[in-house]
Each structure stands twice: as C-alpha cells, then as structure tokens.
Amino acid sequence: MAAEPVWSVDPRTGKPREQVAVEATADEIDGAVRAAAATREALADRTARAALLRTAADLLDEAGPRVIEAADAETALGPVRLTGELARTTAQLRAFADVVDEGSFLDVRIDLPDPTTTPPRPDLRRWKIPLGVVAVYAASNFPLAFSVPGGDTASALAAGCPVVIKAHPDHPATSELCASLLRRAASKAGLPEGVVVLVHGFDAGVELVRHPLVAAAGFTGSVRGGRALFDAAAARPVPIPFHGELGSLNPVVITEAAAQERAAEIGAGLAASVTMGQGQFCTKPGFVLAPAGEAGDRFVSALTDAISKTEPGVMLDHRMRGAFLTGTNERAELAGVAAPVPPGAGGEHTVDAGILTVDAGDVLDGGHDALLEECFGPVTVVSRYATREEITAVLALLPGNLTATLQMAEEDPEAASLLAELTPLAGRVLVNGWPTGVAVAAAQHHGGPYPATTSTSTSVGATAIERWLRPVTYQSTPQHLLPPELRDGNPLGVPRR
C-alpha cells in the first residue's frame, strides 16, 4: 500500500500548497522511537541539554521570517500574532535552559543516618530522573508554542527525555522547518540529532502512544482525540502517563456590582478575548454568567457593539470552520436561546463572530447541555441570572476547566464566596482580567480538572518539567556510586534539602 501524502493546505482558500511528507508507517514509527531512545545517555549531560535549548531558541530567532511566513501560510493566524508566538516560544526554550542550569527541578533531598529514630533511619538520598522517550502531539491552534518547538518538547528535553513529535496536519511544513532547526541545534550542542524526531499521520499518532519504548505523552487538542489516546495509553501492557489538554469552557462570572460599576469596560474586554485568534484559544471565555436587569443590559449592549464590529476571519482549517458553523447553529436553535450577533459564515472561507444569550433559568431547566461544552471559534454564551442562587446552580453543572474568571467591583460583597465556588472548577482563577494569554512563569498553572486536562500537571511554566520525571531514592549507597548531585559536599552546587 502506498504511503499517504501529507499536504500543506492554505486555510484562506482551502487549496493544497505543497506535499510536505508522507504518513509514517508502523515500521517507521518503530524506527523513530528507537532512534530517539538511543540518545538517552547523551541527554544525561545537563550542560549539553541547556545548550541545546538555548541554541534552538537562537536558531528559531534567526529563521524567524521563514518560520512566520510558513506558519501564516498554513494557519492564517497573521504575522503579528505569529511574531508574538515565536517570541514566546524562544523565551520558553531559554527559560527551560535556566531551569536545567539551576537544578532545583531534580528535587534533591538527603536524610543522613540516624540510629536513634524508630525505626532507625539509614542514609537516604532522593532525586528525580527522566522517564524516557516522550511522545508529543502538536496542537492546531499554536503552530509554534504548543507544537514542535513548544512547551511539551522544551520541558521534555529539559528533563533529559528525547522526543518523538507527531506533527499536526494543519501545519506540516512549519513542523518540518522547526524540527530541522531543533535537530540542527542538537548537533551544534554536541548531541545526536535523534533527540528530536518528527512523524506525520493519524495512524502514526496511535502507533506512537502504544510503542513499548515510549514512556510518557503530552497532548493538546480535542476531547475526542485526546481521550482516545489517553485510553490507549492506559490500556497498554505497561500503562504510561498521558498529559492531555483536551478542552475548556473557561467560565466567567460578572457580579451585579461589577456590571453596575463598569459594564462597558467588561463588555469590550470580553469581546476582545472571545475574538482573539478567531476564538481559537484553549482559554477563550466561552460561557458567561451576567446579571439580568439594567446593568446586565448595558454589559450585553457593549459586548454586542464590540462583537458586531469584528471583521470576518479565517479559521485554522475548513473542517474546524464546518464544526463551528454546525455547533453554533445547533446551539442557536435551542429553546430560549437568542443571538444578538448571530455567529455564522462570513464568506466561503471565513466565519463571523457572534454571541448567544439564554436565561440561567432555562439552562437549569435542562436540554441545554451543548451550551456547557466548548465551541471552538469566535462565539460565547451569555447566561443571564436573576438571583445569586442561580449562579451557584449553574456553576454546579460545569465541567472542569483551564480557567475561571471573576469580574468584581472594588467593594463587592459576593466576591469571596464566588471565588471559593470558582476555585474547584479550574486550574487558574482570574480576577478582573481575561484568560486568553498564558504567561510563561514559575507560578503558572495551565491545566485543570477533567476534561480540561487528564492529569493535575501544567503544560506551561517551569513546573511543566515535572511531568517527565520520576523520583528515585538511593539507600546506604557508597559515595563513589552515587550521582554527583547526591554526593557529600555537593560538587555540582545543586539546590538540596
């Protein structure tokens, strides 16, 4: 059977641009994983790992115009957005190089012998080691920051894990270009190029998660696709960790006091967040609880005005465009749902942003489950509540999320109790801000209760490295047999407890 071609497609026209590669066969996946696994010993050198990450960032910056041109041609995200995403991506690579140099990610803990304890305590020295080959599944909506050179790849390499990356079909040419830069960076850092391997194809993704030498996986994508891979990872003879980001509604609660204080500001801010990147952010606020009454009306009016001025936009591919049109039509036809700005087709290849509104009472009456599920694209649902009790009741219906946002007034009697209700729903809770935009920082958490993610870990920020490590304790081990990081005198200067 002939290998299936992999085409780069222009989402602005729906037409193929060029054949980039062919889909990998099962034998080729086996070869890719084994090639990556063979580099584990070389990646044990922390100095070389840090050099790889910094060199990769430098090469991506140098190739910036080519990378941005390729990504824009395949995603229609635009040079401005992609320039910012590239800067974020290279900063992330350099940040993980700093994490490697600093060494606290090794979590070294030493307990010296104490015969007076019950039971007597031996010499115990604990640290974390890399799991092995990591399978990375690239995202559609971030061709750089959550794809080949993105956070999963950067954190896995920082941990000492080689990566086999399954390219997303929406941007195969960009993926090939970025992978070539990463492999060149490995060579310049004195490491085998096999520390990064790229493969294409749907079946390749399934074969990858099942391969016995793959030790963990990182995924960003749909609930359906992610759950299938998660189940496959769990069903293996030796199950592996699967860190998947699957979907998020990202609820917002606007208090009555906040609407009274700054309805127009909140409406404009929400519109900008919902339409950013054509609503194709995993953190897009897709469900908003706003008060009924005059203050809520002013908020909806401001939101309507801002959304109605949004130009039609191109989505990442025509399949997603079709899903957006189908999804918004189904939601708009539900009982009690209105569309102050109807979402829909803006043209043959574009979509119009929109708003759907519904009373909270109708949501609570049932039959509106679709409104409580993510709709990928530039649309949000505004649910008008009449009482404080309706907020609590609607929040109780929501699934796990990446983010939850509280818009409150400076003096707001409901703020504390609402913040407490939002906290169990999400991994990041915002006050008087908007969730689109995820800072790469030590304190960041980009994850949340299922189905937002399949684990409690973060895929953004310094602690993302923890996904690819496991602890090992050495007991009563002679000094010369210990890793240098665990020896007396701390010869490498690693932070230790």
C-alpha positions in Angstrom: 0.0 0.0 0.0 1.4 3.4 -1.0 2.2 5.8 1.8 -0.4 8.6 2.1 0.9 12.0 1.2 0.9 14.9 3.7 -0.1 18.2 2.2 0.3 21.7 3.4 -3.1 23.5 2.8 -3.9 27.2 2.7 -6.9 27.8 5.0 -7.6 31.1 3.2 -8.5 29.2 0.1 -8.8 25.5 1.1 -6.3 24.6 -1.6 -3.2 22.4 -1.2 0.1 24.3 -1.3 2.7 21.6 -1.5 3.3 18.0 -0.5 5.5 18.1 2.6 5.9 14.5 3.6 4.2 11.1 3.7 2.4 9.5 6.7 4.7 7.3 8.8 4.2 3.5 8.7 4.3 1.3 11.8 7.8 0.3 11.0 8.9 3.9 10.6 7.3 4.7 14.0 9.3 1.9 15.5 12.5 3.2 13.9 11.8 6.8 15.1 11.2 5.7 18.7 14.2 3.5 18.8 16.4 6.3 17.3 15.2 8.7 20.0 15.7 6.1 22.7 19.3 5.6 21.7 20.0 9.3 22.6 19.0 9.0 26.3 22.6 8.6 27.6 23.8 11.6 25.7 20.9 13.7 27.0 22.0 12.9 30.6 24.5 15.8 30.2 22.7 18.8 31.8 25.2 21.2 30.3 24.5 19.9 26.8 20.7 20.0 27.4 20.8 23.6 28.4 23.0 24.4 25.3 20.5 22.6 23.1 17.6 24.6 24.4 19.4 28.0 24.0 20.8 27.1 20.6 17.3 26.1 19.4 15.9 29.4 20.6 18.7 31.3 18.7 18.2 29.3 15.5 14.4 29.9 15.7 15.0 33.6 16.1 17.5 33.7 13.2 15.0 31.9 11.0 12.1 34.0 12.3 10.9 35.4 9.0 10.9 32.0 7.3 9.1 30.4 10.3 6.5 33.1 10.5 5.9 33.0 6.7 5.4 29.2 6.8 3.1 29.3 9.8 0.9 32.1 8.4 0.6 30.3 5.1 -0.8 27.2 6.9 -2.8 28.8 9.7 -3.9 32.3 8.6 -3.1 33.5 12.1 -1.2 36.5 10.7 2.3 37.8 11.1 1.6 40.0 14.1 0.1 37.1 16.2 2.8 34.7 15.0 5.7 37.1 15.7 4.5 37.2 19.3 4.1 33.5 19.4 7.6 32.9 18.2 8.9 35.3 20.8 7.0 33.4 23.5 8.4 30.1 22.1 12.0 31.1 22.1 11.6 32.7 25.6 10.2 29.4 26.8 13.1 27.4 25.4 15.6 29.8 27.2 13.5 29.6 30.4 13.8 25.8 30.5 17.6 26.1 29.9 17.7 28.3 33.0 15.7 25.6 34.8 18.2 23.0 33.8 21.2 25.1 34.9 19.6 26.0 38.3 18.9 22.3 39.1 16.1 22.5 41.6 13.9 20.5 39.3 15.9 17.5 40.4 14.3 17.9 43.8 17.3 16.5 45.7 16.5 15.5 49.3 19.1 14.0 51.6 18.4 12.4 55.0 21.5 11.4 56.9 21.6 8.2 59.0 20.0 8.4 62.5 20.1 5.3 64.6 18.1 6.9 67.4 14.8 7.1 65.3 12.2 4.4 65.4 12.8 2.6 63.1 16.4 3.6 62.7 16.9 5.8 59.6 19.5 4.7 57.0 21.3 7.1 54.6 18.6 8.2 52.1 19.3 10.3 49.0 16.4 11.1 46.7 16.3 12.9 43.3 14.3 12.7 40.0 15.3 11.0 36.8 13.9 11.3 33.3 11.2 8.8 32.3 12.5 8.1 28.8 11.1 8.8 25.3 8.2 11.3 25.3 5.6 11.4 22.6 4.5 14.9 21.8 1.2 15.6 20.0 1.3 19.1 18.4 -1.6 21.5 18.7 -3.5 23.0 15.8 -4.0 26.5 17.2 -0.4 27.2 18.2 1.9 26.1 15.4 4.9 27.1 17.5 4.3 27.5 21.2 2.3 24.2 21.6 3.8 22.3 18.7 7.2 21.1 17.5 9.3 23.6 19.4 6.7 24.2 22.1 6.3 23.7 25.8 6.0 19.9 25.8 9.1 19.5 23.7 11.1 22.1 25.6 10.2 20.7 29.0 10.8 17.1 28.0 14.2 17.9 26.6 15.0 19.9 29.7 14.1 16.8 31.8 16.5 14.7 29.7 13.9 12.9 27.7 14.2 12.6 23.9 11.0 13.4 22.0 9.1 12.0 19.0 6.7 14.6 17.8 3.5 13.8 15.9 3.0 16.9 13.7 -0.4 18.4 13.4 -1.8 18.1 9.9 -2.8 21.8 9.8 0.9 22.9 9.7 3.2 20.2 8.4 5.6 22.5 6.6 6.0 24.6 9.6 6.6 21.5 11.7 9.3 20.2 9.3 11.1 23.6 9.4 11.0 23.8 13.2 12.1 20.2 13.6 15.0 20.7 11.3 16.1 23.7 13.4 15.8 21.7 16.6 17.9 18.9 15.2 20.5 21.3 14.0 20.6 22.8 17.5 21.2 19.4 18.9 24.1 18.8 16.6 25.6 22.2 17.5 25.3 21.4 21.2 27.2 18.1 20.7 24.1 15.9 21.0 22.7 13.3 18.5 20.1 14.8 16.2 17.8 11.9 17.2 16.9 13.6 20.4 14.1 15.2 18.3 12.2 13.1 15.7 9.2 14.2 13.7 6.5 11.9 12.3 3.2 12.6 10.4 -0.1 10.8 10.2 -3.2 9.9 12.2 -2.3 6.2 12.5 1.3 7.3 13.4 -0.1 9.0 16.5 -1.9 5.8 17.6 1.2 3.7 17.0 3.3 6.1 18.9 1.4 6.0 22.1 1.4 2.2 22.0 5.1 1.8 21.4 6.8 0.0 24.3 9.7 2.4 24.4 7.5 5.5 24.7 7.4 6.4 28.5 5.0 9.3 28.5 2.9 11.5 26.2 1.9 15.2 26.0 -1.1 16.2 24.0 -3.0 19.4 23.2 -6.2 19.0 21.2 -9.8 17.9 21.2 -11.6 15.9 23.9 -12.4 13.1 21.4 -8.9 12.7 20.1 -7.2 13.2 23.4 -9.5 10.8 25.3 -8.9 8.1 22.6 -5.1 8.4 23.1 -5.5 8.6 26.9 -7.4 5.3 26.8 -4.8 3.8 24.6 -2.0 4.9 27.0 -3.9 3.3 29.9 -4.6 0.1 28.0 -1.0 -0.7 27.2 0.6 -3.8 28.9 2.6 -1.2 30.7 0.5 1.9 31.1 2.2 5.3 30.7 1.4 8.8 31.9 -0.7 10.8 29.4 -0.7 14.5 30.0 -3.5 15.8 27.8 -5.1 19.2 27.4 -8.5 18.4 25.9 -11.0 21.3 26.1 -12.3 24.1 28.3 -15.3 26.3 28.5 -13.5 28.9 30.7 -16.5 30.3 32.6 -16.8 34.0 33.6 -19.0 35.3 36.4 -19.8 39.0 36.4 -21.3 40.2 39.7 -24.1 42.7 39.8 -21.8 45.2 41.4 -19.2 44.8 38.7 -21.8 45.4 36.0 -23.1 48.5 37.8 -19.5 49.8 38.1 -18.0 49.1 34.6 -20.4 47.3 32.2 -19.0 48.9 29.1 -15.4 48.1 30.0 -16.2 44.4 30.8 -18.2 44.1 27.5 -15.3 45.4 25.4 -12.8 43.3 27.2 -14.8 40.1 26.8 -15.3 40.8 23.1 -11.5 41.2 22.6 -10.8 38.0 24.5 -13.5 35.9 22.6 -12.4 37.0 19.2 -8.6 36.9 19.8 -7.1 34.5 17.2 -10.7 33.9 15.8 -11.7 32.4 19.1 -9.2 29.5 18.7 -7.6 29.8 22.0 -8.0 27.0 24.5 -8.5 29.7 27.1 -11.3 31.6 25.2 -14.1 32.6 27.7 -17.0 30.6 26.2 -19.6 30.8 28.9 -20.5 34.0 30.9 -22.9 34.4 33.8 -24.1 38.0 33.7 -26.9 39.7 35.8 -30.3 40.3 34.5 -31.6 43.9 34.7 -30.3 47.3 33.6 -26.6 46.9 34.4 -26.5 43.5 32.7 -28.3 45.0 29.7 -25.6 47.6 29.4 -22.9 44.9 29.5 -24.6 42.9 26.8 -25.0 46.1 24.7 -21.3 46.9 25.0 -20.4 43.3 24.1 -22.8 43.3 21.2 -21.4 46.5 19.8 -17.8 45.3 20.0 -18.5 41.8 18.5 -20.6 43.3 15.7 -17.6 45.4 14.6 -15.4 42.3 14.3 -14.3 41.5 10.7 -14.9 38.0 9.4 -12.0 35.8 9.9 -10.4 32.6 8.6 -10.2 29.6 10.9 -7.3 27.1 11.1 -8.9 24.8 8.5 -12.2 24.1 6.8 -13.0 21.2 9.0 -12.9 23.4 12.1 -14.9 26.0 10.2 -17.6 23.5 9.4 -17.7 22.3 13.0 -18.0 25.9 14.2 -21.0 26.5 11.9 -22.7 23.3 12.8 -22.1 23.8 16.5 -23.3 27.4 16.6 -26.4 26.6 14.6 -27.3 23.7 16.9 -26.9 26.0 20.0 -28.8 28.9 18.4 -31.8 26.6 17.8 -32.2 25.6 21.5 -35.2 26.8 23.3 -34.8 30.2 24.8 -31.5 31.0 23.1 -31.2 34.3 21.3 -28.4 35.6 19.1 -27.8 39.4 19.5 -25.0 38.9 17.0 -25.5 35.7 15.0 -22.3 33.6 14.6 -22.1 32.1 11.2 -20.4 32.0 7.7 -18.8 35.3 6.8 -18.0 34.1 3.4 -16.8 31.0 1.5 -13.7 30.6 3.7 -14.5 32.8 6.7 -16.7 33.0 9.8 -18.5 35.8 11.6 -18.0 36.1 15.4 -21.2 36.0 17.5 -23.0 36.0 20.8 -25.7 33.7 22.1 -27.8 34.6 25.1 -30.0 32.5 27.4 -31.6 32.9 30.8 -30.0 30.9 33.6 -33.4 29.5 34.4 -33.6 27.9 31.0 -30.2 26.3 31.5 -31.3 24.9 34.8 -34.5 23.5 33.3 -32.4 21.2 31.2 -31.9 20.5 27.5 -29.1 23.0 27.1 -26.0 20.8 27.7 -24.5 21.9 24.4 -24.1 25.4 25.8 -21.9 24.0 28.6 -19.5 22.5 26.1 -16.6 24.2 24.4 -17.4 25.6 20.9 -14.1 26.2 19.2 -14.2 29.5 17.4 -15.3 33.1 17.9 -18.5 32.7 19.9 -19.5 33.0 23.6 -22.7 32.2 25.5 -24.1 34.8 28.0 -26.4 33.4 30.6 -28.4 35.9 32.5 -29.0 35.1 36.1 -31.8 36.6 38.3 -30.5 35.5 41.7 -27.3 34.6 43.4 -28.6 31.1 43.9 -28.9 30.7 40.1 -25.1 31.4 39.8 -24.3 28.6 42.2 -26.8 26.2 40.5 -25.3 26.8 37.0 -21.7 26.6 38.2 -22.6 23.2 39.6 -23.4 22.0 36.1 -20.0 22.9 34.6 -17.2 20.5 33.8 -13.5 21.1 34.7 -11.8 24.0 33.1 -8.4 25.5 32.4 -9.6 28.9 33.7 -12.4 30.6 35.6 -12.8 34.3 35.8 -14.5 36.6 38.3 -15.4 40.1 37.3 -16.0 42.0 40.6 -16.3 45.6 41.9 -13.8 47.2 44.1 -16.2 46.7 47.1 -18.1 43.5 46.3 -20.0 41.5 48.9 -20.2 38.5 46.6 -16.5 38.3 45.7 -15.2 35.9 48.4 -18.0 33.3 48.1 -17.9 33.3 44.3 -14.1 33.0 44.2 -14.5 29.9 46.5 -17.1 28.4 44.1 -14.9 29.0 41.0 -11.7 27.6 42.5 -12.7 23.9 42.3 -13.7 24.3 38.6 -10.3 25.4 37.2 -6.5 25.3 37.3 -6.2 29.1 37.0 -8.6 31.6 38.6 -8.6 35.2 37.4 -10.0 38.3 39.0 -10.8 41.3 36.8 -8.8 40.0 33.8 -9.3 37.8 30.8 -7.9 34.3 30.4 -6.5 34.5 26.8 -2.8 34.9 27.3 -0.8 32.4 29.4 2.4 33.8 30.9 5.4 31.5 30.9 6.4 31.8 34.6 7.3 29.7 37.6 4.0 30.2 39.3 1.9 29.5 36.1 -0.6 26.6 36.0 -2.1 25.7 32.7 -4.2 22.7 33.4 -7.4 21.8 35.4 -9.9 19.2 36.3 -11.0 16.8 33.6 -11.8 17.3 30.7 -9.6 20.4 30.7 -6.6 18.0 31.3 -6.1 14.4 32.1 -3.6 15.0 34.9 -3.0 17.5 37.6 0.1 18.9 35.9 0.7 22.1 34.0 1.8 22.3 30.4 3.1 25.9 30.8 5.7 27.3 33.2 8.7 25.9 34.9 6.9 23.0 36.7 5.9 21.5 33.4 9.2 19.7 33.6 7.8 17.6 36.4 5.6 15.6 34.0 8.7 13.8 32.5 10.5 12.9 35.7 10.1 10.2 38.4 11.7 10.0 41.9 14.4 7.5 42.9 15.9 7.1 46.3 19.4 5.6 46.9 19.7 3.9 50.4 23.1 3.3 52.1 24.9 3.7 48.8 28.7 4.3 48.7 29.7 7.8 47.7 31.5 6.8 44.5 28.4 5.0 43.2 26.1 8.0 43.8 25.3 10.5 41.1 27.4 13.6 41.6 24.3 15.6 42.5 23.7 13.4 45.6 27.3 13.2 46.9 28.6 14.8 50.1 29.9 18.3 49.5 27.5 18.9 46.7 30.2 19.1 44.0 27.8 20.4 41.3 26.1 23.0 43.6 22.6 21.7 43.0 19.9 23.1 45.4 19.3 20.4 48.0 17.1 19.8 51.1 
